[in-house]
């Protein structure tokens, strides 16, 4: 799902199977040097597509202008020219070109759709709506994906202008024409989200499910709105119904995995992440599975699944630092260190990678490197450390860097907005150093009233309590109350 498109691959060859792109590019070079060259319509289209996917707008415009010289008023080329002008934010000029195309072919759905998009850019919303209506009216012979895109663009126009009911009716009409189209259901949800009407969305989707209990996409989107309104149990149930209604409802299984992962039920999370993998392009679930195995302290299995997602290495920093943490799990920090350094070198704002470097130095007992890194980050990356102060304090605490911890907490204390969270962290540190019943009661008392912050502090500063079965039961009780 993260593959880069290459116009030289089989799909590109099939699209223009009678065009030798290299030979046609050589002809284009002659055109660039003012030589007289003839191109077929197919060659012009192939070059325009090649320049488009390689982000060569000037060359794309040059070949389209030459195409209009050879084939005056050809609508496909006029549409291409208008598209290029729009990408350059020359919307008025684009509108003039597309209206020439409309004069030539007044029943062309593609022309009306592009006119609508340009009119939106020009903030001529009523005119844009009229264009979308005509685009739908003349779309009988267009491919499904194109027609769905018309409905989506039109619905976005309505929704963003507070015409929610009209936008929903439009999408309902489209769903009747294209049942179970995910893009249409996504837009239906966005209609409600853009108007911050989550409860109304839940009521709406319930009615849709009453009419069709096997509508797996309705169940899935109902789950999304339950999550957005912090109703995790109802969300889980809705996603499960989506999966029952359609075993290929991979987004539902993915979200179920996410809920179980957030609850610390990593075995169930892994099971559902595996269920959402339906084809070779579904790589990110392997990352999620690896994350779960790390939580289960199984570095070897984490790396096994990361290997399955190796194509994400260059585009997803998480891939590299998860490998790093897998080696930390295996108590081999020397192997872990290069992965964290690689990520942090590319992004100085990636605290997860920075935390990994600190942890490696601590486990390697490289005190000088640890202190040098701390000093440099306090000097050059102070805001990043303050934003992530609790995790940074946890690193210092578990590394037994007591002097640095004391200095760091004084910096935190200077910011009065952090007083409450700092108090919670100090309560947990106190318990970890002296695990008495009274100190435990202080944590429990705070957990009742400030659940999320206290639980995070327990996890960071006293992991033994966090893993305690009795404490987990209390967490489940208070978590349900907080939902």
C-alpha positions in Angstrom: 0.0 0.0 0.0 3.1 2.2 0.2 4.5 1.3 -3.2 5.8 4.1 -5.4 4.3 4.1 -8.9 6.7 3.8 -11.8 5.6 4.7 -15.2 8.0 2.1 -16.7 6.2 -0.7 -14.9 3.7 -3.1 -16.4 0.7 -0.8 -15.6 2.4 2.1 -17.4 3.2 -0.1 -20.4 -0.4 -1.4 -20.6 -1.7 2.2 -20.5 0.2 3.2 -23.6 1.2 -0.1 -25.1 1.8 1.2 -28.6 4.2 4.0 -27.4 8.0 3.6 -26.9 8.4 6.2 -24.2 12.2 6.5 -24.7 11.9 7.0 -28.4 9.1 9.5 -27.8 11.2 11.4 -25.3 14.0 11.7 -27.9 11.4 13.2 -30.3 10.4 15.7 -27.5 14.1 16.8 -27.2 14.0 17.7 -30.9 10.8 19.7 -30.3 12.6 21.5 -27.4 15.3 22.6 -29.9 12.7 24.1 -32.2 12.8 21.3 -34.8 9.6 20.4 -36.6 8.2 17.2 -35.1 4.9 15.4 -35.5 3.4 13.4 -32.6 0.4 11.2 -32.7 -2.4 11.9 -30.2 -1.3 8.7 -28.2 2.3 9.9 -28.1 1.2 13.3 -26.7 -1.0 11.6 -24.1 1.9 9.2 -23.1 4.4 12.1 -22.7 1.9 14.2 -20.8 1.3 11.3 -18.4 5.1 10.7 -18.1 5.8 14.3 -17.3 2.9 14.4 -14.8 4.1 11.5 -12.7 7.6 12.8 -12.8 6.4 16.3 -11.7 7.7 18.1 -14.8 5.0 20.6 -15.2 6.8 22.8 -17.7 7.5 19.9 -20.0 3.9 18.7 -19.6 2.6 22.1 -20.6 5.0 22.2 -23.6 3.8 18.9 -25.0 0.1 19.7 -24.4 0.5 23.1 -26.1 2.1 21.3 -29.1 -0.7 18.9 -29.0 -3.3 21.7 -29.3 -1.2 23.1 -32.2 -1.4 19.8 -34.0 -5.0 19.0 -32.9 -6.8 22.3 -32.2 -9.5 22.3 -29.6 -9.1 18.6 -28.8 -11.0 18.3 -25.5 -8.7 15.9 -23.8 -5.8 18.3 -24.3 -7.8 21.3 -23.2 -8.6 19.4 -20.0 -4.9 18.6 -19.5 -4.0 22.2 -20.0 -6.6 23.4 -17.5 -5.4 20.8 -15.0 -1.8 22.1 -15.3 -2.9 25.7 -14.8 -4.9 24.7 -11.7 -1.9 23.0 -10.2 0.0 26.3 -10.8 -2.9 28.1 -9.0 -3.7 29.9 -12.2 -7.4 29.2 -11.7 -8.9 32.0 -13.8 -6.9 31.0 -16.8 -7.8 27.3 -16.2 -11.5 28.3 -16.1 -11.2 30.0 -19.5 -9.6 26.9 -21.0 -12.1 24.4 -19.5 -15.0 26.6 -20.8 -13.6 26.3 -24.4 -13.7 22.5 -23.8 -17.3 22.7 -22.6 -18.3 24.6 -25.7 -16.8 21.9 -27.9 -18.3 19.0 -25.9 -21.2 20.3 -23.7 -22.1 16.7 -22.6 -18.7 15.7 -21.4 -18.8 14.7 -17.7 -15.1 15.0 -17.3 -15.2 18.7 -18.4 -18.1 19.5 -16.0 -16.3 17.9 -13.1 -13.1 19.8 -13.7 -15.1 23.0 -14.1 -16.7 22.4 -10.7 -13.3 21.8 -9.1 -11.9 25.0 -10.6 -14.9 27.0 -9.5 -14.4 25.8 -5.9 -10.9 27.1 -6.1 -12.3 30.5 -7.2 -14.9 30.4 -4.4 -17.8 30.4 -6.9 -19.7 27.7 -5.0 -23.2 28.0 -6.5 -21.7 27.7 -10.0 -19.5 24.8 -8.9 -22.6 22.9 -7.6 -24.3 23.4 -11.0 -21.2 21.9 -12.7 -21.2 18.8 -10.4 -24.9 18.3 -11.1 -24.2 18.2 -14.8 -21.1 16.0 -14.3 -23.3 13.4 -12.6 -26.1 13.8 -15.2 -23.7 13.1 -18.1 -21.7 10.3 -16.3 -23.6 7.3 -17.5 -20.8 5.9 -19.6 -17.9 6.9 -17.3 -16.0 4.4 -15.1 -17.2 3.8 -11.6 -14.2 5.3 -9.8 -14.5 8.6 -11.8 -18.3 8.9 -11.0 -17.7 8.2 -7.3 -15.1 10.9 -7.3 -17.8 13.4 -8.6 -20.1 12.5 -5.8 -17.4 12.8 -3.2 -16.3 16.2 -4.5 -19.9 17.5 -4.6 -20.6 16.2 -1.1 -17.5 17.9 0.2 -18.7 21.1 -1.2 -22.1 20.8 0.4 -20.8 19.5 3.8 -18.2 22.3 4.1 -21.0 24.8 3.5 -23.2 23.5 6.3 -25.5 21.6 4.1 -25.1 18.3 5.9 -28.6 16.8 5.2 -28.2 17.5 1.5 -24.7 16.1 1.4 -25.9 12.9 3.1 -28.8 12.5 0.7 -26.3 12.9 -2.2 -24.0 10.2 -0.8 -27.0 7.9 -0.1 -28.0 8.3 -3.7 -24.4 7.3 -4.7 -24.4 4.3 -2.4 -27.6 3.0 -4.1 -25.7 3.2 -7.4 -22.4 1.8 -5.9 -23.2 -0.4 -2.8 -20.4 -1.0 -0.4 -18.1 1.6 -1.9 -15.6 2.4 0.8 -14.8 5.9 -0.5 -18.5 6.9 -0.4 -18.8 5.6 3.2 -15.7 7.5 4.1 -17.2 10.7 2.8 -20.4 10.0 4.7 -18.4 9.9 7.9 -16.5 13.0 6.9 -19.8 14.9 6.4 -20.5 14.4 10.1 -16.9 14.9 11.2 -16.5 18.2 9.4 -19.6 19.5 11.2 -18.6 18.0 14.6 -21.9 16.0 14.8 -20.7 12.7 16.2 -23.8 11.8 18.1 -25.9 12.6 15.1 -23.7 10.3 13.0 -24.2 7.5 15.5 -28.0 7.9 15.3 -27.8 8.0 11.5 -25.7 4.9 11.2 -27.9 3.0 13.6 -30.9 3.7 11.4 -28.9 2.5 8.4 -28.1 -0.7 10.2 -31.7 -1.2 11.3 -32.6 -1.2 7.6 -29.7 -3.5 6.7 -28.1 -5.4 9.6 -25.5 -6.9 7.3 -24.1 -3.5 6.1 -20.6 -4.1 7.2 -19.4 -0.6 6.3 -22.2 1.0 8.4 -21.0 -1.2 11.3 -17.4 -0.2 10.7 -18.1 3.6 10.6 -20.4 3.3 13.6 -17.4 1.8 15.4 -15.3 4.8 14.3 -17.8 7.3 15.8 -17.9 5.3 19.0 -14.2 5.6 19.2 -14.3 9.3 18.5 -16.8 9.7 21.4 -14.6 7.5 23.7 -17.0 4.6 23.9 -14.4 1.8 23.4 -16.6 -1.2 24.3 -19.3 -0.2 21.9 -16.7 0.5 19.2 -15.2 -2.9 19.7 -18.6 -4.5 19.4 -19.4 -2.5 16.2 -16.1 -3.5 14.6 -16.7 -7.2 15.5 -20.2 -7.0 13.8 -18.5 -5.5 10.7 -16.1 -8.4 10.7 -18.9 -11.0 11.1 -20.9 -9.4 8.2 -17.8 -9.4 5.9 -14.7 -11.5 6.6 -12.8 -9.1 4.3 -13.6 -6.0 6.4 -9.9 -5.5 7.0 -10.3 -2.0 8.5 -12.5 -3.4 11.2 -10.0 -6.0 12.1 -7.3 -3.5 12.1 -9.2 -1.2 14.5 -10.1 -4.1 16.7 -6.4 -4.9 16.9 -5.7 -1.2 17.9 -8.3 -1.3 20.7 -6.9 -4.6 22.1 -3.3 -3.2 21.8 -4.3 -0.1 23.8 -5.7 -2.3 26.5 -2.6 -4.4 26.8 -4.3 -7.5 25.4 -1.5 -8.1 22.9 -2.3 -11.7 21.9 -5.8 -10.6 20.8 -4.3 -7.6 19.1 -1.9 -9.8 17.1 -4.7 -12.1 16.1 -6.8 -9.3 14.7 -3.9 -7.5 13.0 -3.1 -10.8 11.2 -6.8 -11.0 10.2 -6.7 -7.6 8.5 -3.8 -8.6 6.1 -5.6 -9.5 2.9 -2.9 -8.9 0.2 0.8 -8.3 -0.4 0.4 -4.5 -0.1 -0.9 -4.6 3.5 2.4 -4.0 5.2 1.7 -1.7 8.2 -0.2 -4.4 10.2 3.2 -6.2 10.4 4.6 -3.1 12.1 1.7 -3.2 14.6 2.3 -6.9 15.3 6.0 -6.3 15.9 5.0 -3.5 18.3 2.8 -6.0 20.2 5.6 -8.6 20.4 7.9 -6.0 21.8 5.3 -5.3 24.5 5.4 -9.1 25.1 9.2 -8.8 25.4 9.8 -11.1 22.4 12.4 -9.3 20.3 13.0 -12.2 18.0 9.3 -12.4 16.9 9.2 -8.6 16.6 12.1 -8.7 14.1 10.5 -11.6 12.2 7.4 -9.4 11.5 9.4 -6.3 10.8 11.2 -8.3 8.1 7.9 -8.8 6.4 7.5 -5.0 6.3 11.0 -4.4 5.0 9.7 -2.2 2.1 8.7 0.4 4.7 12.2 0.9 6.0 13.0 3.9 4.0 9.7 5.7 4.5 8.7 4.9 8.1 11.0 5.8 11.0 9.0 3.5 13.3 10.5 0.5 11.3 14.0 1.4 12.4 13.4 2.2 16.0 11.3 -0.8 16.5 14.2 -2.9 15.4 16.3 -0.9 17.9 13.9 -1.7 20.7 13.8 -5.4 19.7 17.5 -5.5 20.3 17.1 -3.7 23.6 14.5 -6.3 24.6 17.1 -8.9 23.9 19.6 -7.1 26.1 21.9 -6.3 23.1 22.1 -2.4 23.2 25.2 -2.3 21.0 23.1 -3.7 18.1 20.2 -1.4 18.9 22.2 1.9 19.0 22.8 2.3 15.2 19.0 2.1 14.4 18.1 4.8 16.9 21.0 7.0 15.7 19.9 6.6 12.1 16.4 7.9 12.9 17.5 10.7 15.1 20.1 11.9 12.6 17.2 12.3 10.0 14.8 13.9 12.5 16.1 15.8 15.5 12.4 16.0 16.8 11.9 12.3 17.1 11.9 11.8 20.8 11.3 8.0 20.6 14.7 7.6 18.8 16.4 10.0 21.2 15.0 8.0 24.2 16.4 4.8 22.6 19.9 6.4 22.3 19.8 7.4 26.0 18.6 3.9 27.0 21.4 2.2 25.0 24.1 4.4 26.6 22.6 3.6 30.1 22.6 -0.1 29.5 26.1 0.0 28.0 27.1 2.0 31.1 28.5 4.7 28.8 28.2 7.4 31.4 30.3 10.0 29.6 28.3 9.6 26.4 25.0 9.7 28.3 25.9 12.9 30.1 27.3 14.5 27.0 24.1 13.7 25.0 21.9 15.1 27.9 23.9 18.3 28.0 23.7 18.8 24.3 20.0 18.2 24.1 19.3 20.5 27.0 21.2 23.1 25.1 19.9 22.6 21.6 16.6 20.6 22.0 15.2 21.9 25.3 11.6 22.2 24.1 11.5 18.6 22.9 12.7 17.4 26.3 10.1 19.6 28.1 7.3 18.4 25.8 8.3 14.8 26.6 9.5 15.6 30.1 7.8 12.6 31.8 9.4 10.0 29.6 12.8 11.8 29.8 12.5 11.8 33.6 11.8 8.1 33.5 14.9 7.5 31.4 17.0 9.4 33.9 15.4 7.7 36.9 15.9 4.1 35.6 19.4 5.0 34.5 20.1 6.0 38.1 21.4 9.4 36.8 20.2 10.9 40.1 22.0 14.3 39.8 20.8 14.8 36.3 17.2 13.8 37.3 17.2 16.3 40.2 18.4 19.1 37.8 15.8 18.1 35.2 12.9 18.0 37.6 13.8 21.5 38.8 13.5 22.6 35.2 10.1 21.0 35.0 9.0 22.5 38.3 9.8 26.0 37.0 6.9 25.5 34.6 3.8 25.9 36.9 1.5 24.3 34.3 3.3 21.0 34.9 2.9 21.1 38.7 0.0 18.6 38.8 1.6 16.0 36.5 4.9 16.4 38.4 3.2 15.6 41.6 1.8 12.4 40.1 5.2 11.4 38.9 6.8 12.0 42.3 4.1 10.0 44.0 5.0 7.0 41.7 8.7 7.5 42.3 8.1 7.5 46.0 6.2 4.2 45.8 8.9 2.6 43.6 11.5 3.5 46.2 9.3 2.6 49.2 6.5 0.2 48.1 4.4 0.6 51.3 0.6 0.3 51.4 0.2 4.0 52.3 2.2 5.0 49.2 0.2 2.6 47.1 -3.0 4.2 48.5 -1.8 7.6 47.3 -1.5 6.2 43.8 -4.9 4.6 43.9 -6.5 7.7 45.2 -5.0 9.7 42.4 -5.9 7.0 39.8 -9.6 7.5 40.7 -9.6 11.2 39.9 -6.8 11.5 37.3 -6.8 8.2 35.6 -4.8 8.7 32.4 -2.0 10.8 33.8 -1.6 8.6 36.9 -1.6 5.4 34.9 1.0 6.8 32.5 3.2 7.7 35.5 2.9 4.2 37.1 3.9 2.7 33.8 6.9 4.9 33.4 8.2 4.9 37.0 7.0 1.8 38.8 6.6 -0.9 36.2 6.4 -3.7 38.8 3.2 -2.2 40.1 1.9 -1.6 36.6 2.3 -5.4 35.9 0.7 -6.4 39.2 -2.5 -8.5 38.6 -4.4 -6.8 41.5 -3.5 -3.4 40.2 -4.6 -4.4 36.6 -8.0 -5.3 38.0 -8.3 -1.9 39.6 -7.2 -0.3 36.3 -9.9 -2.2 34.4 -12.6 -1.0 36.8 -11.5 2.7 36.7 -10.9 2.6 33.0 -14.6 1.5 32.4 -15.7 4.3 34.7 -13.7 6.8 32.8 -15.1 5.7 29.5 
